Amino acid sequence: MECSSTTTTTTTMCAASQNQPLSPSSSPSLSPRAGSPKNGPPSPPPVILSPCAACKILRRRCAEKCVLAPYFPPTEPLKFTIAHKVFGASNIIKMLQELPEDQRADAVNSMVYEANSRIRDPVYGCAGAICQLQKQISELQAELAKAQAEMLNFQCQNDNLKSLICMGMAAQDDQEIKSEQHLSCDNTSLFLDDANIYAAWEPLWT
């Protein structure tokens, strides 16, 4: 009887333990991993496109295909201010639209230069700067021609000096040759005089 009651009690406890649910702490598979991030990687900050200097000065929305944006960046507002003051925004846009893209940058630089010249010289503008540059070119050409003439003169003087030196050396050589010939003639005359003296004393010896 005792053995049967003990067996029945053990069987009842095992069944109760099998029907009991597992706690999260006792199950290693259900526990969260240590050190795992709660959220994903941070998203990049949104890109804020700044309007070009032209649209910013004109206080309008800068479109995606703005004609002025490639040539008037937001870091150079003075560039558009100068061109806009002389030509106007509508004229700048019209001129750029009439040109191919490979010539627009040069056209913008030309407009900015001309507008800057017009602001500095309202009467003549860039024509005054061109005339001044042409005057400087003429003065430099005159100085160059003068320098070339002086060089030619120095070259002629050098050639004349060389010819004079050569003539002097030739005259000196001729003089030395003549002096050598004169000395040889004097030696010959002395030899002849000795011969005459010997001929005069020869009868006395005989």
Buried (B, 14 or more C-beta within 10 A) or exposed (E): EEEEEEEEEEEEEEEEEEEEEEEEEEEEEEEEEEEEEEEEEEEEEEEEEEBBBBBBBBEEEBEEEBBBBEBBBBEEBEBBBBBBEBBEBEEBBEBBEEEEEEEBEEBBEEBBBBBBBBEEBEEBBBEBBEEEEEEEEEEEEEEEEEEEEEEEEEEEEEEEEEEEEEEEEEEEEEEEEEEEEEEEEEEEEEEEEEEEEEEEEEEEEE
